[in-house]
Amino acid sequence: MSEESYENQQDGQVPANIVDMPMREEVPDNDPVIISEAEVEHNGTPRRNLRLVMWNHFKRQQINGEYKCVCNYCGKRLGGKIKSGTKHLHDHFKICPLRRQKNVKAMLKATKTVEGKVKIDTYSFDQESSRRELANMIILHECPLSMVEHIGFRRFLSSVQPLFKVVSRNTIKNDILMIYDYEKSKTMRLFESNESRIAITTDMWTCNNKKRGFMAITVHFIDESWKLQSRIIRFMYVPCLHTSDVLADVLMECLLDWNIDRKLSTLTVDNCTTNDAMIEIFIEKLSDSSLLLGGEFFICVVVPTY
């Protein structure tokens, strides 16, 4: 046992890490009745027992007419009868998972000021913020979702921040999709507020082994500050066969989904022979009123690939 834990026990203090513990389950019918020292003595429990170290970590309560000893850390209820003794309290105290958790809710964070000096501030752990940063890391570095279930990764996070609860791959997948939805809505608001036209660039890639096709669609536009902006709005699977009709439908579906089908200026594709026929079909799907001068200035560029 550490000196700090021993001193806390002697002083009768409750460790700080029980402040933000999970809510205990509600007691049916009646609320727990906390028994004071005088009442416990009146009910037959010697006062000297309350001075034992274990009573710094448990409360004796009357629940539905029966005495229980409730752990201050995890809320588990143990036998509270006089003849039960305290051995079972000692046993639970040794294995209580929440008691063993380190108190790292308040730590020191060192930051550098503009003058180059080091400033020490308090730091509070935020589970949601850490989950969001974990999802951003997976997106940025294209890590596999399964990494959150790797034993080595979990051990590393436990050593860095014991309070962080590592999520499953399905949970982190949902977090990533939430980030995508947020970024998509933010980009769509940018398209709506921006008055300039949008140029489209598409690129088709086919996997040689499994003959699976993928299309990347990138938009380019000038923002209000006259800076060139580019966004990859879709990277999608295109089912076989990759005919001109299929490619035109996939491209048009993407533009409608992002609500930019009426703001196009140019379309740039690679020199695949299918794209020649696809361009004609795609232009027919566009409304003439949405194009500059009825489509007279709509430009389709075929770029050779090497």
C-alpha positions as CSV (number, residue, x, y, z in Angstrom):
1,M,0.0,0.0,0.0
2,S,1.3,3.4,-0.9
3,E,2.1,6.1,1.7
4,E,-0.5,8.4,0.3
5,S,-3.3,5.8,0.5
6,Y,-2.2,4.9,4.1
7,E,-2.3,8.6,5.1
8,N,-5.7,9.1,3.5
9,Q,-7.0,6.1,5.4
10,Q,-5.6,7.3,8.8
11,D,-7.1,10.8,8.2
12,G,-10.5,9.4,7.3
13,Q,-10.4,11.0,3.8
14,V,-12.1,9.6,0.8
15,P,-9.8,9.3,-2.3
16,A,-10.5,12.0,-4.9
17,N,-11.1,9.4,-7.7
18,I,-14.6,8.7,-6.5
19,V,-15.9,12.1,-7.5
20,D,-16.8,11.2,-11.1
21,M,-17.6,7.5,-10.7
22,P,-20.6,6.0,-12.5
23,M,-24.0,6.4,-11.0
24,R,-25.0,3.6,-8.7
25,E,-28.2,1.7,-9.4
26,E,-31.3,3.0,-7.7
27,V,-32.6,1.1,-4.7
28,P,-36.2,0.0,-5.3
29,D,-39.1,1.0,-3.0
30,N,-37.1,2.9,-0.4
31,D,-34.1,5.1,-0.4
32,P,-31.0,3.9,1.5
33,V,-30.9,5.0,5.1
34,I,-27.4,5.9,6.3
35,I,-26.7,4.7,9.8
36,S,-24.8,7.2,12.0
37,E,-22.3,6.1,14.6
38,A,-24.7,6.6,17.4
39,E,-27.4,4.6,15.7
40,V,-25.0,1.8,14.9
41,E,-24.0,1.6,18.5
42,H,-27.6,1.6,19.5
43,N,-28.3,-1.3,17.1
44,G,-25.5,-3.4,18.7
45,T,-22.4,-2.6,16.6
46,P,-19.5,-1.5,18.9
47,R,-18.3,2.0,18.3
48,R,-14.7,0.8,18.0
49,N,-15.5,-1.1,14.8
50,L,-16.3,2.2,13.1
51,R,-12.8,3.3,13.8
52,L,-11.4,0.4,11.7
53,V,-9.6,1.4,8.5
54,M,-12.3,-0.3,6.3
55,W,-15.0,2.1,7.4
56,N,-13.1,4.8,5.5
57,H,-14.0,3.0,2.3
58,F,-17.5,1.6,3.1
59,K,-20.8,3.0,4.4
60,R,-23.2,0.9,6.4
61,Q,-26.8,1.5,5.1
62,Q,-30.2,0.0,5.7
63,I,-31.8,-1.0,2.4
64,N,-35.3,-2.4,2.4
65,G,-34.9,-3.3,6.1
66,E,-31.6,-5.1,5.7
67,Y,-28.2,-3.8,6.6
68,K,-25.6,-3.5,3.7
69,C,-22.1,-2.3,3.5
70,V,-21.8,-0.2,0.3
71,C,-18.4,0.4,-1.3
72,N,-17.5,4.1,-1.7
73,Y,-15.8,3.5,-5.0
74,C,-17.9,1.1,-7.1
75,G,-21.2,1.1,-5.1
76,K,-21.2,-2.7,-4.6
77,R,-23.3,-3.9,-1.7
78,L,-21.9,-6.4,0.7
79,G,-23.2,-8.1,3.8
80,G,-23.8,-5.7,6.6
81,K,-24.9,-7.8,9.5
82,I,-23.0,-7.7,12.8
83,K,-21.9,-11.3,12.6
84,S,-20.5,-10.8,9.1
85,G,-17.4,-9.1,10.3
86,T,-15.1,-7.2,8.0
87,K,-13.1,-9.9,6.2
88,H,-15.3,-9.7,3.2
89,L,-14.8,-6.0,3.1
90,H,-11.0,-6.4,3.1
91,D,-11.3,-8.9,0.3
92,H,-13.4,-6.5,-1.9
93,F,-11.2,-3.6,-1.0
94,K,-8.2,-5.4,-2.5
95,I,-9.9,-6.2,-5.8
96,C,-12.2,-3.2,-6.3
97,P,-11.4,-2.0,-9.9
98,L,-12.4,1.6,-9.4
99,R,-10.3,2.0,-6.3
100,R,-7.2,0.8,-8.2
101,Q,-7.8,3.4,-10.8
102,K,-5.3,6.2,-10.6
103,N,-6.5,9.7,-9.9
104,V,-5.5,11.4,-13.1
105,K,-8.6,13.6,-13.6
106,A,-6.5,16.7,-12.7
107,M,-3.0,16.8,-14.1
108,L,-0.5,19.4,-15.1
109,K,-0.2,20.5,-18.7
110,A,3.0,22.3,-19.8
111,T,2.6,24.8,-22.7
112,K,4.9,27.3,-24.2
113,T,4.0,31.0,-24.3
114,V,4.7,33.5,-27.1
115,E,7.8,34.6,-25.3
116,G,9.1,31.0,-25.2
117,K,8.4,30.5,-21.5
118,V,6.9,27.4,-20.1
119,K,3.4,27.8,-18.5
120,I,1.9,25.2,-16.2
121,D,-1.9,24.8,-16.3
122,T,-4.3,22.2,-15.0
123,Y,-5.6,19.6,-17.4
124,S,-8.9,17.7,-17.2
125,F,-9.3,14.5,-19.1
126,D,-12.2,14.4,-21.6
127,Q,-13.3,11.0,-22.9
128,E,-15.3,12.4,-25.9
129,S,-12.5,14.7,-27.0
130,S,-10.0,11.8,-26.9
131,R,-12.3,9.6,-28.9
132,R,-12.7,12.3,-31.5
133,E,-8.9,12.7,-31.8
134,L,-8.5,9.0,-32.1
135,A,-10.9,8.9,-35.0
136,N,-9.1,11.9,-36.6
137,M,-5.8,10.0,-36.3
138,I,-7.2,7.0,-38.1
139,I,-8.6,9.2,-40.9
140,L,-5.4,11.2,-41.3
141,H,-3.0,8.2,-41.4
142,E,-5.4,5.8,-43.0
143,C,-5.0,3.3,-40.2
144,P,-7.1,0.1,-40.1
145,L,-10.2,0.2,-37.8
146,S,-9.0,-3.0,-36.2
147,M,-6.0,-1.2,-34.5
148,V,-8.3,-0.2,-31.6
149,E,-8.6,-3.8,-30.7
150,H,-4.8,-4.6,-30.9
151,I,-3.5,-5.6,-27.5
152,G,-0.3,-3.6,-27.9
153,F,-2.3,-0.4,-28.7
154,R,-4.6,-0.9,-25.7
155,R,-1.6,-1.4,-23.4
156,F,0.0,1.8,-24.7
157,L,-3.2,3.9,-24.2
158,S,-3.5,2.4,-20.7
159,S,0.0,3.5,-19.8
160,V,-0.5,7.0,-21.3
161,Q,-4.1,7.7,-20.0
162,P,-5.6,5.0,-17.7
163,L,-9.0,6.8,-17.7
164,F,-9.4,6.4,-21.5
165,K,-11.9,3.7,-22.4
166,V,-10.9,2.2,-25.7
167,V,-13.8,1.6,-28.0
168,S,-14.5,-1.2,-30.4
169,R,-13.9,-1.0,-34.2
170,N,-17.7,-0.6,-34.8
171,T,-17.8,2.3,-32.4
172,I,-14.8,4.0,-33.9
173,K,-16.4,3.4,-37.4
174,N,-19.5,5.3,-36.2
175,D,-17.4,8.1,-34.9
176,I,-15.6,8.4,-38.2
177,L,-19.0,8.5,-40.1
178,M,-20.2,11.2,-37.7
179,I,-17.0,13.3,-38.6
180,Y,-17.7,12.7,-42.3
181,D,-21.3,13.9,-41.9
182,Y,-20.2,17.0,-40.0
183,E,-17.5,17.9,-42.6
184,K,-19.9,17.2,-45.5
185,S,-22.5,19.5,-44.0
186,K,-19.9,22.2,-43.4
187,T,-18.6,21.9,-47.0
188,M,-22.2,22.0,-48.4
189,R,-22.8,25.3,-46.5
190,L,-19.5,26.6,-48.1
191,F,-20.8,25.7,-51.6
192,E,-24.1,27.4,-50.9
193,S,-22.6,30.6,-49.6
194,N,-19.9,30.7,-52.3
195,E,-21.0,32.5,-55.5
196,S,-18.4,31.1,-57.9
197,R,-18.8,28.2,-60.2
198,I,-17.3,24.8,-59.5
199,A,-15.0,22.7,-61.6
200,I,-15.1,18.9,-61.5
201,T,-12.3,16.5,-61.9
202,T,-12.9,12.7,-62.1
203,D,-10.5,9.8,-62.2
204,M,-11.4,6.2,-62.7
205,W,-9.2,3.4,-61.3
206,T,-9.7,-0.3,-61.8
207,C,-8.1,-3.0,-59.6
208,N,-6.3,-5.5,-61.9
209,N,-6.8,-8.5,-59.5
210,K,-10.5,-8.3,-58.8
211,K,-11.6,-6.1,-61.6
212,R,-13.2,-3.6,-59.2
213,G,-13.6,0.0,-60.3
214,F,-13.4,3.1,-58.1
215,M,-14.1,6.7,-59.1
216,A,-12.6,9.8,-57.3
217,I,-14.5,13.0,-57.7
218,T,-12.7,16.3,-56.8
219,V,-14.2,19.8,-56.9
220,H,-12.2,23.0,-57.4
221,F,-13.5,26.6,-56.7
222,I,-12.4,30.1,-55.8
223,D,-13.5,31.2,-52.4
224,E,-14.5,34.7,-51.2
225,S,-10.8,35.5,-50.5
226,W,-9.9,34.6,-54.0
227,K,-8.0,31.4,-52.9
228,L,-8.2,28.2,-54.9
229,Q,-9.9,25.5,-52.8
230,S,-10.1,21.8,-53.6
231,R,-12.2,19.0,-52.0
232,I,-12.5,15.3,-52.7
233,I,-16.2,14.8,-52.3
234,R,-16.5,11.2,-53.2
235,F,-14.3,8.1,-53.6
236,M,-16.8,5.4,-54.5
237,Y,-17.1,1.9,-55.8
238,V,-18.4,1.6,-59.4
239,P,-20.0,-1.7,-60.2
240,C,-19.2,-3.5,-63.4
241,L,-19.7,-3.1,-66.3
242,H,-18.1,0.3,-66.5
243,T,-20.1,1.5,-69.4
244,S,-20.7,5.2,-70.3
245,D,-24.2,5.0,-68.9
246,V,-23.0,3.7,-65.6
247,L,-20.3,6.3,-65.3
248,A,-22.7,9.1,-66.2
249,D,-25.2,8.0,-63.6
250,V,-22.6,7.6,-60.9
251,L,-21.3,11.1,-61.5
252,M,-24.7,12.7,-61.7
253,E,-25.8,11.0,-58.5
254,C,-22.8,12.4,-56.7
255,L,-23.5,16.0,-57.9
256,L,-27.2,15.8,-56.9
257,D,-26.2,14.4,-53.5
258,W,-24.0,17.5,-52.9
259,N,-26.4,19.9,-54.5
260,I,-23.9,21.3,-56.9
261,D,-25.4,20.1,-60.2
262,R,-26.5,23.7,-61.0
263,K,-23.1,25.3,-60.3
264,L,-20.8,23.6,-62.7
265,S,-18.3,25.3,-64.9
266,T,-16.0,22.6,-66.3
267,L,-15.5,18.8,-66.3
268,T,-12.1,17.2,-66.6
269,V,-11.8,13.4,-67.2
270,D,-9.0,11.1,-68.3
271,N,-8.6,9.8,-71.9
272,C,-10.5,6.5,-71.4
273,T,-12.6,5.8,-74.5
274,T,-15.7,5.2,-72.4
275,N,-15.5,8.8,-71.2
276,D,-16.1,10.2,-74.7
277,A,-19.6,8.7,-74.7
278,M,-20.0,9.4,-71.0
279,I,-19.6,13.2,-71.5
280,E,-22.4,13.4,-74.0
281,I,-24.8,11.4,-71.8
282,F,-23.8,13.5,-68.8
283,I,-24.4,16.9,-70.6
284,E,-27.9,15.7,-71.5
285,K,-28.7,15.0,-67.9
286,L,-27.8,18.6,-66.9
287,S,-30.3,21.4,-67.2
288,D,-29.4,24.1,-69.8
289,S,-30.7,26.8,-67.5
290,S,-28.1,25.8,-64.8
291,L,-25.1,26.2,-67.2
292,L,-23.5,29.4,-68.4
293,L,-25.2,30.8,-71.4
294,G,-27.3,27.7,-71.8
295,G,-24.2,25.4,-71.8
296,E,-22.3,27.2,-74.6
297,F,-19.4,27.8,-72.1
298,F,-19.5,24.4,-70.4
299,I,-16.1,22.9,-71.1
300,C,-15.2,19.2,-71.0
301,V,-11.5,18.5,-71.0
302,V,-10.0,15.0,-71.6
303,V,-6.5,14.7,-70.0
304,P,-4.2,12.0,-71.3
305,T,-2.9,9.6,-68.6
306,Y,0.6,8.1,-68.6
